Amino acid sequence: MIAIDPLRWPGMNQAFLVSLIVATLLALVVIPYGKRRPVDKKASWGEAMVASVYVTGVMFVAFGIVPHQWIDHADKDLGWDRTNLIYGPGDILRPTAEGGWFPITLQYEAVRDIIVVLIHVYFFGLLLFLWSWWQKRGETTAKELETSTYGRPLVKKV
């Protein structure tokens, strides 16, 4: 029997994965809370302070810890730094400085930084969605009335 530990595979980092999952779950906890809370209830001063600390904590984890853990993982575990160049399959991206034909020198550090930008875009989009959802909760759409062939609404007489 072969014991396989998926968290020991190359490319897996517990600190990065746990921080990514925790940040996402902490952000999504707002949805069940928002469904329970009455829409017309005003927040007290204490509730507003607790909510602001919570949101600041979520943003600290999402925009501070998760990208840091990715950069740390890419530098230490994967070795994606300035010295490692991207040659591509069959050396099609080998730069001219290294004897290839490709005019641009691509480094793994750039790929690492692009992934950091994508992490930021993911969390920014998630927070925008949650803020929009919170503001629109409780809104109901008006029911469309049936229209006649002339375009006027049909109203039943009682």
N, C-alpha and C positions, 0 to 999 in steps of 0.2 A: 504494500500500500504506500502510495506517495502522498505525503502531506503537503498541500499547497496553501501557502498563506498569501492571499491576494494583496494584502497591505505591504508585502515585501517585494512585489513586482517593481521593475523599473518604471518610474513615472508616477508611482503612488506615494503620497506623503500624507500621513495621518493628520498633521497639524493643519495643512492646507485644506484637506477634505472636510475635517470637522469644523473648521472656522467658516467654510463656505456653506455647509449645511446649517450650522447654528445661525448664521446671519440671515439666511433665507427663511428659516423657521421663525426666528424672532420677528422678522418683518411681517410674515403671514399670520401671526397670532392676532393681528389687528382685525382681521376679517371676522372670526367668531365673536370677538369682543364687540365689534361694531354692530353685528346682527342682534346681540343681546341688549345693547344699550338703547333706550328710547331716543328717537331722533330729536324730539323737541326739548329734551332735558339739557339745561345749561350746565357747563362744567364749573365746579367750584374752584377756588384758588388752589387748594391742595391737589385736586385732580389734575389741574392744568400743570402744576409743578411736577407731579409724578409722570405725567405723559411726556413732558418736555425732556425730563431726564431719561426716560425710556427711549424716546426717539433719538436723542443724542447718543445714547449707548449703542443702539442699533447701527447708526451711521458710523460711529467709531469702529465697530467691528467690520462693517461692510466696506468702508472706504480706507481703513487704516490697517487692520489686522489681516484681512484676506489678501489684499495685494502684497503686503509684506511677506506673508507666508509663501505666496507663489514665487516672488523674486528670490527668497531664501532657498526654496526648493530647486528652482531652476539653476541657481548659481552653484549650490553645494552638491545636490544629488545628481542633476542632469548634466552639469558642466557647461551650461549655456552662458559663456562669457564672450568677451571681445576676441579672444584668441581662436575660438572655434568658428570656422567658416562653413557656409552652406554650399556644398558642391552639387547637391541634387542627385537624382538617379542617373547613373552613367556619366557622372561629372559634367552634366550639361550646363550647370551654373558655375563652373570653375572660372574664377576671375582671371583677367589677362595678367594681373600681377603674379599669379600662381601658375602661369603657363597655359591657361584656358582661353576661351574666346569671349566669355561674357564680360561686358565692360563695367559691371558693377560688382563690388565686393560685398556680399551679403554675410552678415554675422548672426549667430544664434541669439545674441543679445537683443537684436532688433525684434526677433520673433517673441522673445520673452516680454519685451516692452509692449508689443502689440496685444499680447494676451492680457497684460495688466490693464490696457485701455479697454479691452472687451469686458473685463471684470467690472470696471467702473461703469461702463455703459449698461451692463446687465442690472446692477444695483440701482443706478439712476432711473432706469425705466421701471423697475419694480417699485421704487418709492413714489415715482410720479403716478403710477397706476393706483397704488394704495391711497395716496392723497386724493386723487380724483374720485375713487370709489367711496371714500369716507365722506366727501362733500356731497356726493350724489345719492347717498343712501337715504332711503325713505321717499325719494321722489317717485311719483307715479306718472305714467304717460297717459295723456288724455285719450279716451276711447273714441275712435273715429266713428262718426255717424254714417249710416248708409246714405248714399246720394242717389238722386233720381237721374234720368237720362239727360236732364238739363243742368246737372251739376249742383243742384240744391240739396241740402240735407233733408232726409225723410224723417219726419217727426210723427210718432203715433199719437192720435188724439185719444184722450182718456175719457 
